[in-house]
Amino acid sequence: MPVSYRRLFALPGTAAFTLAGLLARLPMSMTGVALVVLISERRGSYALAGTVAAAGLATGAVALPLLGRLVDRYGQARVTVPTVLYNAVPLTGLLLCVRSDAPDWTLYACWAACAGAPNMGGMARSRWAHLYRADPAARHLANSLEQALDELCFMAGPVLALLLCTSVAPEAGLVTAGVLGTAGALLFAAQRRTEPPLGGPAAGERHGSPLRVPGLRVLLLTFLATGVIFGSMEVTTLAYADALGHKPLAGGLLGLVAGGSCAAGLVFGLLRPRRAAGTRFLLGITAMAGLLLLPLAAGLGGVGLGVLGAVLFVAGSGTAPTMVTGMTLVQELLPQRQLNEGMAVAVSGIVVGISAGAALGGTVAEHAAPGTGYWLPAGAATLALLIALTGRRHLRVPRDRAATGPAGSTGTVGTAGTAGSTGTPESTECSVSAAR
């Protein structure tokens, strides 16, 4: 790992929560593929598998912000532990219902009940934002690392799920995802000394929705359009590979998109931010919109999968810088006491966009020539750019707030690992640990 990234782990406990968070996030990229394979194999219906998966996405989009608010109010460990233990119950119910040929509605009910999972990536980013609240460069580096880890999960998760489902049993993918996810989340929750302290509202200030902040509304709409990019890109690429008679290679093509994003995220983290986060966000979306014209040109030109794979890798490189800067803006626009809820709102927008993009991509794939569907991610990226340009004045963060991290946080944490205290037992523990 480059020296710049290693310095993030100078503070005690950072490596532990990062590895635990990675283990907890890996199953989230496995479950979609594992669910589709399980239901299609046991019930013989891709349509049923797709609608059950969509029901879970819809429920998750609603549950994520609610769980984020609970995390902000009661703490990460107190919400994560009961939530992941509860999720094991409907997951087990789903497996039993599929196996016992129960009515279709039971699958919808069980999978929707499984959707109430905490936003592990958001909680990890919240920890970095607290630990390096006085160091914008370190926060930028940490957000880049977390985005790269997300992309790594999206490269490895589906491959692992397919391997388990096809070589062991159709249920093996979901069972493994459930075990890994539960173990990772419990290990993450056990890392208490890096958990951000709870912060109540300032005197005379009510705890309202983070969507009252205009900048977050702009980011939510932008992330919604970004989700459409992801959902439509996946379905269109699957359909294109199938049309050329190489459907099994579609997973590798999608892995190249994630690989390009992962590489770009790691490189982007090494660059020292010189412009305001709002400006970097606009530049990132502009680059993403331009790069997504490449798959469109390749698809309409009817190129082979080799050329398409190279194009998808390059196009994926525009995603990570945009996402990294977007999450940085969430951290700068919102106070610490609403950080988990705010990031969960942003992720919910992506989830809804993925669902809509997949549906649109499927419709285009059925009624148009192969490759035509690449108009959807290109158009969605252009829409995201227009939204960001329209609301750019709301993405400006005062320099003093950008320099001190999430609004409302106090104390300082420098790159050398020294810490100040916010006056709470939790933050004092972090301070003592950092000083050691």
N, C-alpha and C positions, 0 to 999 in steps of 0.2 A: 504494500500500500504506500502511495506517495507520502513523503514527510508531512506535507500540508494536512493530509487527512489523519495521520497518526496523532497530530497534536490535539485533535478533538478529544482523544481518549486519555489525556493527561489527568482529567478529573476522575476520582475514584467512582466506580459503579457505571461509567458510561459504556464500557465494553459489554458488561453483563446485560444491561437493558436493551442494547442494540441487538445482541445475538438472540435474546429471548423474543424481542419484537419481530425479528426476521423469521424465527420459527413459527410465531403466531400468525404471521401474514402469509406464509407460503400456502397454507390450505385454502385461503380465500381465492387464489387463482386456480385451485384444483377443483373446487366444488361444482362450478358451472359445467365443465367438461364431464366430470364424473357423474353428475346428475343426468345429463342427456344420454350418456352411454348406458347407464343403469336402466332408465325407463324405456329407452328404445329397445334394449335387449330383452328385458323382462315383459314389457307390454307391447312391443312391436309397433310403436307409434312415435315418430319424431315430432309430430304436431303436439301430442300430449306433453312430451318432454319440454318442448319450447314454451308452451303456455304455463307449465308449472314453474319453470325457471323465471319467466316474466313475472309471475305472481310474487315470487320471492324478492325480485328486484324492486317491485313497487312497494312492498312492505318495508324492505330495507331502507328505501329512500325516505320513508316517513319516520322509521325508528331511529336512524342514525342521529339526527339533530336532538331528538328527545333524550337519547342516551348521552349525547355530548353535554346537554344541560345538566343531567344528573352527575356526570363526572366533574363538571365545574363546581357543582354545589357540594358534593360529598367526597370527592377525591377519586383517583383512578383505581386504586385497589378495592375500595368498598363497592364500586360498581362492577368492575371487571370480574371479580371472583364469582358472585352469584349469577351474573349473566351467562358466563361460559358454562357453568355447571347446569344452569337451566336449559341451555341450548342442546345439551346432550340428550335430553328427554324427547323432544320432537324429532330429532335426527334419528334416534333409535326407532321411534314410531314410524317414520317414513320407510326405513329399511324393512320393518316388519310388514307394513301395509303393501309394499311392492312385492315382497316375497309371498304373502298370503293371498294375493289377488284381490285386495280390498277395493271398494269403489273408488273411482277416480277422484272424487271430491276429497277423500282422505289425504291424497297426495298433496293437493293444493293446501289443505289446512296445515299439514305437518311442515311443509316447506316454508309456508308463510310464517309459521311460528318460529322457525329456525333463523329467520332474517334479523332478529334483534341482536346482532353482534356489535360489540364496541368497535370504534374506529381505531385500530391498533396503530396505524401509521400516523394518525393525528395525535395520539397520545405520546408517541415517540418524539414527534416534532415539538410538541408542547414542552417536553422535558428539555430538549436542546434550547428552546427559546428562553426557558427560565435559567438554565445553567449559564448561558452566554448572552444574557440580556443586555450587557453593556458592551458587547463586541459584535457589531454588525457583520464583519468579515467572517467570524466564526459561525454565526447563524447562517450566513449564505453557504458556507462550506457544509454545514450540517444538513441543511435542506437539500443540497445537491446529493449528498450521500444517501439520504433517505429516499430520494427519487430514484437513484440508481438501484437501491435495494428493492424498491417496488418493481422496477423493470426486470430485475433478476428473478423475482418471484413469478412474474408473468412469462418469463422464458422457460423456467424449470417446472412450474406447477402443472400446466396442461400436459407436458410430456410425461411427467411422473404419474399423473392421473390416468392417462391413456395406457401406459405401461402396466399399471396395476390392474386396470379394468379388463384388459385384453389377455394378460398372462396369468393372472391369479383368479379373479372372479369379478363379475360386474359390480358387486358391492364393495370390492376392495378399495376403490378410489375414495368413496365417501367415508368408509370406516377409517382409513388412514388419515384423511383430512381432519376428521373429527378428533382423533387421538392427538395428532400433532398440534392442531389449533388449541385444544384445551390445555395441553401441557405447556405450550409456549405462552399462552395468556396468563396462566397461573405463575409461571416463572417470572414473567414481566411484572405482574402485580406484586411479587415478592421483593422487588428491588425498591424498597421504600425510601432509601436515602436520596435518590435522584428524583423522587416524585415531587412535582411542583406543589407549593403550599396553597391552601385555599385562600382566596381573597374576596372579602365581602365588598359590596358597593360602597362608594364614598358617601359621606354624610349628605343626606337629602337627595340621593340619586337612587332611582328605582332600577331593579334588575329586569330590563326589557329585553326583547328579542334582539339578537345581533343584527338582524335584517333592518333595524332602524338606522344603521350606518349606511349611507348611500353607496360608499365604495364597495361594501360587501354585496349589495344588490347587483352592482355592475359585474363583480367577479362571479356571482352565481349564474348570471345569464351567459357570461363568457364560458364558464365551465360547462354549462348545459350544452352549448354549441360544440365544445371540445369533446364531450361525451358522444355526440352524434358522429364525430370523426371516428372515434374508436369503434363504435358499434357497426357503422356502415363499412368501414375498412375491413373488419373481420369477415363479415358476410360476403362482401364483394370478392375478397381474395379467395375465400372458400369456393365460391361459385366459379370464379375464373379458372382455378386449378382443376375443378371438376370438369369444366367444359373442354379442357385440354387433355382430359383422361388421366390426370395425376392428382386426384383428390388427396391421397395419403401425404403428399408433399405440402399441403396447405398449412399444416402446423409449423413446419420449418420456415415457411414464408412469413408467417405471423411472428415467429420467433426472431426473425431478422428485423422486423419493425421495432420490437422491444429491445433488441440488441443495439440498434442504432441510437435509440433513446438513452439506453444505459450508458453507452460510451460518451454520448454528448453530455449527459448529466455529470459524469465524473470530470470531464475536461472543463465544463462550465464552472464547477466548483473551485477549480484551481485559478480561475480568472478573478482578479480583484475588482469588485464592483466600483465603478467610477461614476455611474449615473444613478439617479433616484430609482427606486424600485418600480414606480409607475412608468417611467420612461423605458426601463428594461423590459417591462411586461409588454408594452406596445411593440417594441422591437422584436421580441420573441414571437408574438403572434404574427407579425408581418413576415418573419422568416418562415414560420410554420405554414402560413398560407401559400407562400411562394414555392416551398419544397413539395407541397401536396399536389402541385401541378404536374410533377414528374410521374407519379403513378397513373394519373389521368392520361397523360400522353402515351405512356407505355401500354395501358389497357386499351385505349382506342386504336393504337397502332398494331395490336395483336402480337406483341412480342412474346418470346418464349419465357418459361419460368426462371431461367437463369438471369436474364436481363431484368425481369420483374423483381427478383429477389434483391439484386444490387440496388435497384431504384427504391425499393421499400426500405432498405437499410438506411439510405441517405435521407429519405423522407421522414423516417422515424427520429432522426437527429434533431428535428425542430420541436419535438414534443417536450423533452425534459427541461430545457431552459425556460420555457413558458410556464410549466407546472411549478418549477422551483421558485420562480419569481412570484407567481400567483400566491403560493403558500406563504412566502415572505411578506407579501402585502397583507394577507389575512392577519399575520402576527403583528404587523405594525399598525393596522387600522383598529384592532380590537384590544380591550383591556385583558389582562391575564385571566380574570375571573370568567371570561366568556370565550377563551381561546379554543377549548375543545369543542364547544357547541358551534363556533364559527367555522372551524375546519370541517366539522361533520356536515354542516350546511353546504359547504363547497363540494364535498365528496358526493352528497346527495344529488346535487346538480349534475355531476358527471354520471352517476348511476342512471338517472332518468334519461339523460342524453344517450347513453349506451343502449338502453332499451328502445328508445325511439329510432336511433340510427340502425339498429339491427332489423327492426320491422320495416323501415324504409328500404334498407339494402336488400332484404328478402323480396320485397315487392318488385323492385327494379330488376333483380336477378331473374325473376320468373317471366317478366314481360319485355325484356330488352336484350340486346346482344351482349356477350361477355365483355367485361371491361367498362360498360356504360355506367355501372354503379360507382365508379371512381369519381364521377361528377359530385356525388354526395359528400365525401370528405373534403373535397376541394371547395365546394359551396359552403359547407359548415364552417370551414376555417375562415373564409371570407366574411361570413356572418359574424363570427367571433371578433374579427378585426374591426368591423363596423360598430359593434356594440362597445368595444373597448375605446374606440376613437370618440364615440358619442359621449361616453361617461368618463373621459380621461381626467376631467377636472376633479372628480371624486376620488381618483387614485393617487392624488398628491398627498404625501404624508409630511408633516412638519419635520424639519431636520432634527430637532431635539427629541421627538418621539422615535424617529428611525434609529437614532443613536443609542437610545436607552431600551429598545426592545418593546415588548407588548405594553400598551398604555396602562398606566396604573401600577406597574411593577416597580419595586424599589430595590436598593442595594446594587452592588456591582459585582460582576464576575469577569476577571480578565483572562487573557490567554495563558497567563502563567499559572492559573489555578488558584488565585486568592479570591476570597469571597467576602462580601458584606452581609449583614443580617437584615431581614425584614421585620424582625421582632417576633416571629412565630417559631414554635418549637421545630416545625418541619424544616424551615429555612435555616435555622441555627444548626441543625444536624448536617445539612448540606454544606454549610460554611466550614464547620469543623472538619468534615471529611475532606473538603477541597484543600484546606490549609495543610493537612497531613500529607 
